[in-house]
Each structure stands twice: as structure tokens, then as C-alpha cells.
Amino acid sequence: MLEMRTMPVEPKAGHGMAVMGEETIYLSHLPMFAMPVHAFQVLLEVTLDNDAGNAQKVYVEDRREAGTDLYTLDPEPFRISDLVTPAGHPALTSFNGTLFRGHFERGGVEIVDPVRVEVRRVVHFRHLDEQDPRPPALTYLAFGKAGELFLAHRVVTPPDFEHHVQVGNVRSVSGVSLTDALLAKGPRLAIPGRDDSPADRLVEGQQVAAKLLDGGVGAPDAIDLRFTVKREFYLEEGELASGGGGHHDHHDHH
């Protein structure tokens, strides 16, 4: 789902991203309210390549062998809005960076450098507006494919939090299936009865009832789903704790 607002062109920056998936690779931009250049929530479906032609294989094998939850990409500076540049201008379809096991700013280990990211699909793109209201219930963005389904907490307004999980055993109570075509649009998924806060976030092992809010044309307004939380990849509160003017050092070296 692409949500564009009229805004000035932002400068280039090093947009750190979390890396998820094995069959299909996804990147999730690590957003910040305090630095306008990073006030974007973005989910990308990508492929990874390098001169040796084994970048994706190295990443997948490393993830399976190391058992590490968080992998990150430290890209060369680019304008994140170029991913969705309006018609008439070429959108950014590839960029280079370094792939890390762990957080690239917190002791992560380089595993592929350089790596070339080929953008296959922009699943979600939204310029964060601190004035947006917080949703009435805990809300995630769903993405992935049938065999690998992920959720990213929908970041809205400070204080907020970033959270990535993998879910499984997905079933629809209403009989409407969660198709790959629907997931490609990053639909919102609400968890009734839970506040949109870190304390009420999804936790590994939980059996969860949820409502898919963006069911697509011809679908009910809210599809009832059940799933199991299989794995938590990343939780970040500090970098989304405050809005413009707060002090943060994330990405300042770019």
C-alpha cells in the first residue's frame, strides 16, 4: 500500500533496513521520527546479488546456520522517495550496500559486501506524520507469501515501536484466503482487544485472532484470521520514542 503526501524532496541518506525471508527476501526500513529524512515506513520485496552471484545463498545459509533473528542492510546513501517517484521519472530499482548478521550499528558482522539490491516490489511506502491518530487496536502490516508470512508493526506517531514477526498456521474464519496478491499490497491487520503499544505486542508462541482491514475488492471489510506467532525478529522502541527535535544518533554518520 503506497501512501504519498506532498512533501519536499528529501536529501540522500543511508537508510538502514532489516532483512527478512528466505524463499523471498524483504527489506523493512528502520524509521525514525526525530530525523525527517528517516520518517518513512517502507517494505520492499527484493532480490540480493553480487559479483560472485551467491549473495542470496550466502544470506539464507548464514541465517539458517547462525540462528540469528536480526539481519540488516547498510545501503549507500539514496533518496528513499525515489522508490516511488511519480510517473514520468524513473523510480529507483536497485541500490548497493553491505549485508550484516545482527544490527550494523550495534556490533553486527558483515556477511556480504558489496551486495546489490534489486527492488521487485514496493509493498508499503508511507511518509510518517506525527499528527496521525493512533489506531484503536494493535495494528500490523502483513506481507510475504503463503509459505512465509511476516508482520511489521504499523508505525504511526511517537512514542511508537518497530516490531517484526513471522507467523504461521494462518487460517481464515470467514473462508476468504490471504492470497499472495493481497499480501503484495501490505494490508493492515488489527488485533482486537490489544492496545497499540509495546506491552501488548505479539509474542512468540501466541495464538492470535485478528482482522484483516484491507481485504481488497469484493472482500468483506474485515476478514477474521487466526494464526500463531512463530518468531520475533526485531523490537525497537528508543528510536521511535520522540518526534522532531529529539536527540538520536542513529544514521548520523551518513
C-alpha positions as CSV (number, residue, x, y, z in Angstrom):
1,M,0.0,0.0,0.0
2,L,1.5,3.3,-1.1
3,E,0.6,6.4,0.9
4,M,2.1,9.5,-0.6
5,R,1.8,13.0,0.7
6,T,3.0,16.2,-0.9
7,M,6.4,16.8,0.5
8,P,9.8,18.4,-0.4
9,V,12.4,16.1,-1.9
10,E,14.5,14.8,1.0
11,P,18.3,14.6,0.8
12,K,20.1,11.3,0.3
13,A,20.8,9.2,3.4
14,G,21.9,5.8,4.5
15,H,18.6,4.1,5.0
16,G,19.3,1.1,7.3
17,M,16.9,-1.8,6.8
18,A,16.0,-5.1,8.5
19,V,16.2,-8.2,6.2
20,M,13.7,-11.0,6.4
21,G,12.7,-14.1,4.4
22,E,14.4,-17.0,2.8
23,E,12.3,-18.0,-0.2
24,T,11.6,-14.4,-0.9
25,I,13.6,-11.6,0.6
26,Y,12.1,-8.5,2.2
27,L,13.6,-5.3,3.5
28,S,12.0,-3.1,6.1
29,H,13.3,0.4,6.5
30,L,14.3,1.3,10.1
31,P,12.3,4.5,10.6
32,M,12.8,7.5,13.0
33,F,10.6,10.4,13.8
34,A,13.4,12.6,15.1
35,M,15.1,12.8,11.7
36,P,12.7,13.8,8.9
37,V,14.9,12.0,6.3
38,H,14.2,8.7,8.1
39,A,10.5,9.4,8.8
40,F,9.2,6.7,6.4
41,Q,7.9,3.2,6.8
42,V,8.8,1.2,3.8
43,L,8.6,-2.5,3.0
44,L,10.3,-3.9,-0.1
45,E,10.3,-7.2,-1.9
46,V,13.8,-7.6,-3.3
47,T,16.5,-10.0,-4.6
48,L,20.1,-9.8,-3.5
49,D,23.0,-10.2,-5.9
50,N,26.8,-9.7,-6.0
51,D,29.6,-10.2,-8.5
52,A,30.0,-13.8,-7.3
53,G,26.3,-14.4,-7.9
54,N,25.9,-16.0,-4.4
55,A,24.7,-13.1,-2.2
56,Q,21.2,-14.6,-1.6
57,K,22.6,-18.1,-1.0
58,V,25.2,-16.7,1.5
59,Y,22.5,-14.8,3.4
60,V,20.0,-17.7,3.5
61,E,22.6,-20.3,4.6
62,D,24.0,-17.9,7.2
63,R,20.5,-17.3,8.6
64,R,19.8,-21.0,8.9
65,E,23.2,-21.9,10.4
66,A,23.6,-18.9,12.8
67,G,20.0,-18.9,14.1
68,T,20.2,-15.1,14.4
69,D,16.9,-13.2,14.4
70,L,18.0,-9.9,13.0
71,Y,19.9,-9.3,9.7
72,T,20.3,-5.7,8.5
73,L,21.4,-3.9,5.3
74,D,23.5,-0.8,5.4
75,P,23.0,0.8,2.0
76,E,24.9,3.5,0.2
77,P,23.0,6.8,0.6
78,F,20.0,7.3,-1.7
79,R,16.7,9.2,-1.6
80,I,14.1,6.9,-0.3
81,S,11.3,8.7,-2.1
82,D,12.9,7.7,-5.4
83,L,11.5,4.3,-4.8
84,V,8.0,5.7,-5.6
85,T,8.9,8.7,-7.8
86,P,5.7,9.9,-9.7
87,A,5.2,8.8,-13.2
88,G,7.4,10.5,-15.7
89,H,10.6,10.0,-13.7
90,P,12.5,6.7,-13.3
91,A,11.9,5.1,-9.9
92,L,14.9,3.7,-8.1
93,T,15.0,0.0,-8.8
94,S,18.4,-1.0,-7.4
95,F,21.0,0.2,-4.9
96,N,24.2,-1.2,-3.2
97,G,25.1,-1.8,0.4
98,T,26.6,-4.2,2.9
99,L,24.6,-7.1,4.5
100,F,25.1,-7.8,8.2
101,R,24.2,-10.5,10.6
102,G,22.8,-8.5,13.5
103,H,22.4,-4.7,13.6
104,F,25.0,-2.9,11.5
105,E,25.3,-0.2,14.1
106,R,25.3,-2.4,17.1
107,G,28.1,-4.9,16.6
108,G,26.8,-6.7,13.5
109,V,29.0,-8.9,11.4
110,E,29.5,-8.3,7.7
111,I,28.5,-11.3,5.6
112,V,28.2,-9.8,2.1
113,D,29.9,-6.6,0.9
114,P,29.1,-5.2,-1.5
115,V,25.6,-6.5,-2.1
116,R,23.3,-5.3,-4.9
117,V,19.6,-5.0,-4.0
118,E,17.2,-5.3,-6.9
119,V,13.7,-3.9,-5.9
120,R,11.0,-6.2,-7.2
121,R,8.0,-4.6,-5.5
122,V,7.3,-1.7,-3.1
123,V,4.9,-3.4,-0.7
124,H,4.4,-0.4,1.5
125,F,5.6,3.2,1.4
126,R,4.4,5.9,3.8
127,H,5.7,9.2,4.9
128,L,5.2,9.3,8.7
129,D,3.1,12.2,10.0
130,E,3.3,12.7,13.8
131,Q,-0.2,14.2,13.7
132,D,-1.8,10.9,12.6
133,P,-4.1,9.4,15.2
134,R,-3.0,6.1,16.9
135,P,-5.2,3.2,15.8
136,P,-7.8,1.9,18.3
137,A,-6.2,-1.6,18.3
138,L,-2.7,-3.1,17.9
139,T,-2.1,-2.9,14.1
140,Y,0.5,-4.6,11.9
141,L,1.2,-4.7,8.1
142,A,1.1,-8.2,6.6
143,F,3.5,-9.2,3.8
144,G,5.2,-12.2,2.4
145,K,4.0,-15.3,0.6
146,A,1.8,-18.2,1.6
147,G,4.8,-20.2,2.9
148,E,6.5,-17.3,4.7
149,L,4.2,-14.7,6.2
150,F,5.5,-11.7,8.1
151,L,4.0,-8.9,10.1
152,A,5.6,-5.4,10.7
153,H,4.0,-3.1,13.3
154,R,2.4,-0.2,11.6
155,V,4.3,2.9,12.9
156,V,2.1,5.9,13.3
157,T,3.0,8.6,15.9
158,P,5.6,8.9,18.8
159,P,6.1,7.3,21.1
160,D,5.8,4.2,18.9
161,F,7.7,1.0,18.3
162,E,9.0,-1.1,15.4
163,H,8.4,-4.9,15.6
164,H,8.9,-7.7,13.0
165,V,7.5,-11.2,13.4
166,Q,6.9,-14.3,11.4
167,V,3.6,-16.0,11.7
168,G,2.2,-19.4,10.7
169,N,-0.8,-21.7,10.8
170,V,-2.8,-18.9,9.2
171,R,-6.5,-19.7,8.7
172,S,-9.4,-17.6,7.8
173,V,-12.6,-18.0,9.8
174,S,-14.6,-16.3,7.1
175,G,-13.4,-18.5,4.3
176,V,-11.6,-15.7,2.5
177,S,-8.0,-16.7,1.9
178,L,-5.0,-14.5,2.5
179,T,-3.6,-14.6,-1.1
180,D,-0.2,-13.7,-2.3
181,A,-1.8,-10.9,-4.4
182,L,-3.3,-9.4,-1.3
183,L,-0.1,-9.7,0.7
184,A,1.8,-7.9,-2.0
185,K,-0.1,-4.7,-1.0
186,G,0.9,-4.9,2.6
187,P,-2.6,-4.9,4.1
188,R,-3.3,-3.7,7.7
189,L,-4.1,-6.4,10.3
190,A,-5.7,-5.3,13.6
191,I,-5.6,-7.4,16.8
192,P,-8.9,-6.6,18.7
193,G,-8.6,-6.2,22.4
194,R,-4.9,-5.1,22.4
195,D,-3.6,-1.6,22.7
196,D,-1.3,-0.3,20.0
197,S,1.7,-0.4,22.4
198,P,4.8,-2.5,23.0
199,A,3.3,-4.0,26.2
200,D,0.5,-5.5,24.1
201,R,2.7,-6.6,21.1
202,L,2.6,-10.0,19.6
203,V,4.9,-12.5,21.3
204,E,6.3,-15.8,20.1
205,G,4.1,-18.8,20.7
206,Q,0.8,-16.8,21.0
207,Q,-2.3,-18.0,19.2
208,V,-3.8,-14.8,17.8
209,A,-7.2,-13.7,16.4
210,A,-7.0,-10.8,14.0
211,K,-9.0,-8.8,11.5
212,L,-7.6,-8.0,8.1
213,L,-8.6,-4.4,7.4
214,D,-7.7,-4.2,3.7
215,G,-9.4,-7.2,2.2
216,G,-9.4,-5.9,-1.4
217,V,-12.2,-5.5,-3.9
218,G,-15.1,-7.8,-3.3
219,A,-13.9,-8.9,0.1
220,P,-15.6,-8.2,3.4
221,D,-14.4,-5.1,5.3
222,A,-12.7,-7.2,8.0
223,I,-11.6,-10.7,7.3
224,D,-11.3,-12.8,10.5
225,L,-8.0,-14.6,10.7
226,R,-6.3,-16.9,13.2
227,F,-2.5,-17.5,13.3
228,T,0.4,-18.5,15.5
229,V,3.3,-16.2,16.2
230,K,6.4,-18.3,15.2
231,R,9.3,-15.9,15.6
232,E,10.2,-12.4,16.7
233,F,12.9,-10.8,14.6
234,Y,13.3,-7.3,15.9
235,L,11.8,-4.9,18.5
236,E,12.9,-1.2,18.7
237,E,11.3,1.4,20.9
238,G,14.0,4.0,21.6
239,E,14.4,5.3,18.1
240,L,10.7,6.0,17.8
241,A,10.2,7.3,21.3
242,S,10.1,11.0,20.4
243,G,9.3,13.3,17.5
244,G,11.1,16.0,15.6
245,G,13.8,17.8,17.7
246,G,14.7,14.8,19.9
247,H,18.3,13.6,20.0
248,H,19.1,10.4,18.2
249,D,22.4,9.3,16.8
250,H,21.0,6.6,14.5
251,H,22.4,7.0,11.0
252,D,24.0,10.3,11.9
253,H,27.3,9.1,10.4
254,H,25.8,9.2,6.9
